[in-house]
Amino acid sequence: MSELPSTILSVAVQVAYPNFRLDVNLNESLDGTVGLFGPSGSGKSTLLRVIAGLEPLALGTIGFGDERWQDSAVQRNVPPHHRPVGYVFQRARLFPHLSVEGNLEFAHSRGSRASDIDAKEEVIVAMNLGSLLSRDVDGLSGGETQRVALARTLVSGPKILLLDEPLAALDVRAKNDIFPYLEALPARFGIPSLFVSHSVHEMVRLAEKVIALDEGRVTAVGGASEILGGALYAGHALPFEPVSILNVTVSGHLPDLRLTQVLFGDQQLTVPEMSTVVKGDQARLSVSAADIVIATSYPENLSVRNVLFGTVGQIIEMPGSAFAMVTVDVGGTPLKARITREAVKDLGLERGGPAYALIKTAIFDHRG
């Protein structure tokens, strides 16, 4: 049996601008979709451009697997069109004078899969583009445009995908339409992806591992639950609203009410209808810290439907604010709640004490 190709991305680069400096050291395995996450201006898109060879001021080394794309010490710098990188931008940048099929054929004829007709057809099927091939790209919806852009990148035969906020220009409906295609990429094509976003919920839905950037530097690398739950930022001001990730089992549907019932451990939750799952499926939910309310006794006569019992874990006062981040441990899973310091005091919350976590909103983010 042949060994799988290495997916280790090694980056040690610096890029200096008048008002910004990127200084990144990474040596990470890219399995599936890896999130590149951080606030606006943190250097996410710049790092993708560096990897793609589009930043002429970048100094240092870049390698992927057994290939070395840049080594400034020996003046090695593989040009962008010779790097096996697929780049999908926020704006699709399709050729307006070509049809959908023409855009795909242009990329296919110039890529590493130029002679592989079956690979091209597989991409068309996977992206559900059969009915769009004859269409002019100017007449496509936002979601269709991004699907074509993604397909055009795939048919070129890249070894790594760089996805630079591909959902940012889409409305909610278009995002929901394209999410399943992005989720299916790793299993369908076996190509690792670096996915850029400053949306916590997009990260939860697509990434298992997250690389956090801030002010041009890597601040943390870890699992989505660790990074997006703020576990690696304890005691520091967070540049985002933390989320709690709940791995649940679908237990049934209430079609008349457009609701789905799930089990989190032995406790039941009811969430807005999850039409793509059936009883017994595993799923992943995310809950923002601002959408969890804490009570010390079981609440009654409330519109909030979902209540989980647990024990108080950490209580961390958030610097420079009136809030504290309180962790409620529910069956070994930490749920983060952002409440006021006054509420912590009035409720008498202390580590190890009983608590009820009231979940106002839970988002279905991932099918297990």
C-alpha positions as CSV (number, residue, x, y, z in Angstrom):
1,M,0.0,0.0,0.0
2,S,1.4,3.4,-1.0
3,E,1.8,6.0,1.6
4,L,-0.5,9.0,1.6
5,P,1.1,12.3,0.5
6,S,2.3,14.5,3.3
7,T,0.0,17.4,4.1
8,I,2.4,19.3,6.4
9,L,2.3,23.0,5.7
10,S,5.5,24.7,6.9
11,V,5.6,28.5,6.9
12,A,8.2,30.8,8.4
13,V,7.8,34.2,6.8
14,Q,7.8,37.9,7.5
15,V,6.1,40.6,5.4
16,A,6.6,44.2,6.4
17,Y,4.3,47.1,5.4
18,P,4.2,50.7,6.6
19,N,1.4,50.0,9.1
20,F,1.4,46.2,9.4
21,R,3.8,43.3,9.8
22,L,3.1,39.6,9.3
23,D,5.4,37.3,11.2
24,V,4.2,33.7,11.1
25,N,5.8,30.4,12.1
26,L,3.7,27.3,11.3
27,N,4.3,23.6,10.9
28,E,0.9,22.0,10.8
29,S,-0.8,19.0,9.2
30,L,-3.7,20.1,7.1
31,D,-6.3,17.4,7.4
32,G,-9.7,18.2,6.0
33,T,-10.6,21.8,6.4
34,V,-8.4,23.9,8.7
35,G,-9.8,27.3,9.8
36,L,-7.7,30.4,9.7
37,F,-9.5,32.7,12.1
38,G,-9.1,36.1,13.5
39,P,-10.5,39.7,13.5
40,S,-10.4,41.9,10.4
41,G,-6.9,43.1,9.7
42,S,-5.2,40.3,11.6
43,G,-3.4,39.0,8.5
44,K,-5.5,36.1,7.4
45,S,-5.8,37.0,3.7
46,T,-2.2,38.2,3.6
47,L,-1.0,34.8,4.8
48,L,-3.0,33.1,2.1
49,R,-1.4,35.4,-0.5
50,V,2.0,34.5,0.9
51,I,1.4,30.8,0.6
52,A,0.1,31.3,-3.0
53,G,3.2,33.3,-3.9
54,L,1.3,36.5,-4.5
55,E,3.3,38.7,-1.9
56,P,6.6,39.7,-3.5
57,L,7.8,41.3,-0.2
58,A,7.5,38.0,1.7
59,L,10.8,36.7,3.1
60,G,11.4,33.3,4.6
61,T,10.5,29.7,3.8
62,I,7.3,28.0,2.6
63,G,6.8,24.3,2.0
64,F,4.0,21.8,1.6
65,G,4.6,18.1,2.0
66,D,8.0,17.4,0.3
67,E,7.9,20.5,-1.9
68,R,9.7,23.7,-1.1
69,W,8.0,26.7,-2.7
70,Q,10.1,29.4,-1.2
71,D,13.5,29.8,0.5
72,S,14.7,33.3,0.6
73,A,18.2,32.2,1.8
74,V,18.9,30.5,-1.5
75,Q,16.7,32.8,-3.6
76,R,14.2,30.1,-4.4
77,N,10.7,31.3,-5.1
78,V,8.4,29.1,-7.1
79,P,6.0,31.4,-9.1
80,P,2.3,31.3,-8.3
81,H,1.3,29.5,-11.5
82,H,3.7,26.7,-10.7
83,R,2.5,26.2,-7.1
84,P,-0.2,23.4,-6.9
85,V,-2.5,25.8,-5.1
86,G,-6.2,26.4,-5.7
87,Y,-7.3,29.9,-4.6
88,V,-11.0,30.8,-4.2
89,F,-11.5,34.5,-3.5
90,Q,-14.3,36.4,-1.7
91,R,-15.3,37.6,-5.2
92,A,-15.5,34.8,-7.7
93,R,-13.5,36.4,-10.5
94,L,-15.0,34.3,-13.3
95,F,-14.3,35.2,-16.9
96,P,-17.4,37.1,-18.0
97,H,-16.9,36.4,-21.7
98,L,-17.0,32.6,-21.1
99,S,-19.9,30.4,-20.2
100,V,-19.8,28.2,-17.0
101,E,-18.5,25.3,-19.1
102,G,-16.0,27.7,-20.7
103,N,-14.7,28.8,-17.3
104,L,-14.3,25.2,-16.2
105,E,-12.6,24.1,-19.5
106,F,-10.1,27.0,-19.3
107,A,-9.0,26.0,-15.8
108,H,-9.0,22.3,-16.7
109,S,-6.9,22.6,-19.8
110,R,-4.2,24.5,-17.9
111,G,-4.1,22.4,-14.7
112,S,-2.4,19.2,-13.7
113,R,-5.6,17.3,-14.6
114,A,-5.7,18.5,-18.2
115,S,-5.9,14.9,-19.6
116,D,-8.3,13.6,-16.9
117,I,-11.8,14.0,-18.3
118,D,-13.3,11.9,-15.5
119,A,-11.9,14.2,-12.8
120,K,-13.6,17.2,-14.5
121,E,-16.9,15.3,-14.8
122,E,-16.7,14.3,-11.1
123,V,-16.3,18.0,-10.1
124,I,-19.3,19.0,-12.2
125,V,-21.4,16.3,-10.5
126,A,-20.1,17.1,-7.0
127,M,-20.9,20.8,-7.4
128,N,-24.2,20.1,-9.1
129,L,-23.4,22.2,-12.2
130,G,-24.9,20.0,-15.0
131,S,-27.8,22.4,-15.6
132,L,-25.6,25.5,-15.5
133,L,-22.9,24.6,-18.0
134,S,-24.4,26.6,-20.9
135,R,-25.3,29.6,-18.8
136,D,-23.5,33.0,-18.9
137,V,-21.8,33.7,-15.6
138,D,-23.3,37.2,-15.4
139,G,-26.7,35.5,-14.9
140,L,-25.8,33.3,-12.0
141,S,-26.9,33.9,-8.4
142,G,-24.3,34.5,-5.7
143,G,-24.3,31.0,-4.5
144,E,-24.1,29.5,-8.0
145,T,-21.2,31.9,-8.8
146,Q,-19.2,30.6,-5.9
147,R,-20.0,27.0,-6.7
148,V,-18.6,27.6,-10.2
149,A,-15.5,29.4,-8.8
150,L,-14.9,26.4,-6.5
151,A,-15.4,23.9,-9.3
152,R,-13.1,25.9,-11.6
153,T,-10.4,25.7,-8.9
154,L,-10.9,21.9,-8.3
155,V,-10.6,21.0,-12.0
156,S,-7.2,22.5,-12.1
157,G,-5.9,19.7,-9.8
158,P,-4.6,21.6,-6.8
159,K,-2.9,19.9,-3.8
160,I,-4.2,22.5,-1.4
161,L,-7.2,24.8,-1.4
162,L,-7.0,28.4,-0.1
163,L,-10.5,29.6,0.6
164,D,-10.5,33.4,1.3
165,E,-13.8,34.3,2.9
166,P,-15.8,32.6,0.1
167,L,-19.1,33.2,2.0
168,A,-18.6,36.8,2.9
169,A,-20.4,38.3,-0.1
170,L,-23.4,35.9,0.2
171,D,-26.7,36.3,1.9
172,V,-27.9,33.8,4.5
173,R,-29.9,31.7,2.0
174,A,-26.9,31.5,-0.4
175,K,-24.6,30.6,2.4
176,N,-26.9,27.7,3.5
177,D,-27.0,26.5,-0.1
178,I,-23.2,26.3,-0.5
179,F,-22.3,25.0,2.9
180,P,-23.0,21.3,2.0
181,Y,-20.6,21.6,-0.9
182,L,-17.8,23.0,1.3
183,E,-18.5,20.4,4.0
184,A,-18.2,17.6,1.4
185,L,-14.9,18.7,-0.1
186,P,-12.4,16.8,2.1
187,A,-14.1,13.5,1.8
188,R,-15.0,13.8,-1.8
189,F,-11.7,15.0,-3.2
190,G,-9.1,14.4,-0.5
191,I,-7.7,18.0,-0.9
192,P,-6.9,19.8,2.4
193,S,-8.2,23.4,2.7
194,L,-7.2,26.5,4.6
195,F,-10.5,28.4,5.2
196,V,-10.4,32.1,6.1
197,S,-13.3,33.7,8.0
198,H,-13.9,36.0,10.9
199,S,-17.3,34.3,11.6
200,V,-17.2,32.0,14.6
201,H,-20.2,30.0,13.3
202,E,-18.6,29.5,9.9
203,M,-15.6,28.2,11.6
204,V,-17.6,25.8,13.8
205,R,-19.4,24.4,10.8
206,L,-16.4,23.7,8.5
207,A,-13.3,23.3,10.6
208,E,-12.1,20.7,13.0
209,K,-8.7,22.4,13.6
210,V,-8.4,26.2,13.9
211,I,-5.3,28.5,13.5
212,A,-6.0,31.8,15.3
213,L,-4.3,35.0,14.0
214,D,-4.1,38.4,15.6
215,E,-2.0,41.4,14.6
216,G,0.0,39.4,12.1
217,R,1.0,36.6,14.5
218,V,-0.4,33.1,15.3
219,T,-1.9,33.3,18.7
220,A,-3.2,29.8,19.1
221,V,-3.6,26.5,17.2
222,G,-6.0,23.7,18.4
223,G,-9.3,22.0,18.0
224,A,-12.4,24.1,17.1
225,S,-13.9,23.6,20.5
226,E,-10.7,24.8,22.3
227,I,-10.1,27.9,20.1
228,L,-13.7,29.0,19.5
229,G,-14.7,28.3,23.1
230,G,-12.0,30.6,24.3
231,A,-10.2,27.9,26.3
232,L,-6.8,29.1,25.1
233,Y,-7.6,32.7,25.8
234,A,-8.4,32.4,29.5
235,G,-7.7,35.6,31.4
236,H,-7.3,37.6,28.2
237,A,-9.7,39.9,26.3
238,L,-11.3,37.8,23.5
239,P,-11.3,39.2,20.0
240,F,-14.6,37.3,19.4
241,E,-17.7,36.0,21.1
242,P,-16.9,32.5,22.3
243,V,-19.2,29.6,21.4
244,S,-19.9,26.3,23.0
245,I,-19.9,23.2,20.8
246,L,-22.4,20.5,21.6
247,N,-22.2,17.0,20.0
248,V,-25.7,15.7,19.9
249,T,-27.7,12.7,18.7
250,V,-30.9,13.3,16.7
251,S,-33.8,11.7,18.5
252,G,-36.7,12.8,16.4
253,H,-38.6,15.5,14.5
254,L,-41.7,17.5,15.2
255,P,-42.7,18.4,11.6
256,D,-45.8,20.3,12.5
257,L,-43.8,22.7,14.7
258,R,-40.7,22.7,12.3
259,L,-38.5,21.5,15.2
260,T,-36.0,18.7,15.7
261,Q,-35.3,16.9,19.0
262,V,-31.7,16.0,20.0
263,L,-30.1,14.3,22.9
264,F,-27.1,15.9,24.6
265,G,-25.9,13.1,26.9
266,D,-29.2,12.1,28.6
267,Q,-30.7,15.6,28.4
268,Q,-33.0,16.6,25.6
269,L,-33.0,19.8,23.5
270,T,-35.3,21.1,20.9
271,V,-33.9,23.1,18.0
272,P,-35.2,24.6,14.8
273,E,-35.8,21.9,12.2
274,M,-32.7,20.1,10.9
275,S,-34.0,18.8,7.6
276,T,-30.8,17.1,6.5
277,V,-30.6,14.6,9.4
278,V,-32.6,11.6,10.5
279,K,-33.1,9.8,13.9
280,G,-29.8,8.4,15.1
281,D,-27.6,10.8,13.2
282,Q,-24.8,12.7,15.0
283,A,-24.8,16.4,14.7
284,R,-22.9,19.4,16.1
285,L,-24.6,22.5,17.5
286,S,-23.0,25.8,18.5
287,V,-24.2,28.3,21.0
288,S,-22.9,31.8,21.5
289,A,-21.9,32.7,25.1
290,A,-24.4,35.6,24.9
291,D,-27.2,33.1,24.2
292,I,-26.8,31.2,27.4
293,V,-28.5,32.4,30.6
294,I,-27.7,30.9,34.0
295,A,-30.1,30.1,36.8
296,T,-29.5,28.4,40.2
297,S,-32.9,26.8,40.3
298,Y,-35.0,25.2,37.6
299,P,-36.8,28.0,35.7
300,E,-40.5,28.1,35.0
301,N,-42.9,30.1,32.8
302,L,-40.2,31.2,30.3
303,S,-40.1,31.2,26.5
304,V,-36.7,29.6,26.6
305,R,-37.2,25.9,25.9
306,N,-33.8,24.3,26.4
307,V,-32.4,23.9,29.9
308,L,-29.3,21.9,30.8
309,F,-28.3,21.0,34.3
310,G,-24.6,21.1,35.3
311,T,-22.1,22.5,37.7
312,V,-20.2,25.8,37.7
313,G,-16.6,25.6,36.5
314,Q,-14.5,28.6,35.9
315,I,-15.6,32.2,36.5
316,I,-13.3,34.6,34.7
317,E,-13.9,38.4,34.9
318,M,-13.5,39.9,31.4
319,P,-10.9,42.7,31.5
320,G,-12.2,46.2,31.1
321,S,-15.9,45.3,31.0
322,A,-18.9,44.6,33.2
323,F,-19.0,41.0,32.2
324,A,-17.6,37.6,33.4
325,M,-17.3,34.4,31.4
326,V,-18.9,31.6,33.4
327,T,-18.4,27.9,32.5
328,V,-21.1,25.4,33.3
329,D,-19.9,21.8,33.0
330,V,-22.6,19.6,31.5
331,G,-21.6,16.0,31.4
332,G,-18.0,16.9,30.7
333,T,-18.7,19.5,28.1
334,P,-18.0,23.1,29.1
335,L,-20.7,25.7,28.2
336,K,-19.6,29.3,28.2
337,A,-22.0,32.0,29.3
338,R,-21.3,35.7,29.3
339,I,-23.2,37.4,32.1
340,T,-22.6,40.5,34.2
341,R,-20.3,40.4,37.2
342,E,-23.3,41.7,39.2
343,A,-25.2,38.6,38.2
344,V,-22.4,36.4,39.4
345,K,-22.4,38.1,42.7
346,D,-26.2,38.2,43.2
347,L,-26.6,34.5,42.2
348,G,-23.8,33.5,44.5
349,L,-22.1,31.5,41.8
350,E,-19.0,29.6,42.9
351,R,-17.0,26.7,41.4
352,G,-18.6,23.3,41.9
353,G,-22.1,24.7,42.7
354,P,-25.2,23.6,40.8
355,A,-26.4,25.6,37.8
356,Y,-28.9,25.5,35.0
357,A,-27.8,26.7,31.6
358,L,-30.7,28.1,29.6
359,I,-30.0,28.1,25.9
360,K,-31.8,30.8,24.0
361,T,-30.6,29.9,20.5
362,A,-28.7,26.9,19.2
363,I,-27.4,26.8,15.6
364,F,-27.1,23.5,13.6
365,D,-23.5,23.8,12.4
366,H,-22.3,20.4,11.3
367,R,-23.5,16.9,10.5
368,G,-21.3,14.3,12.2
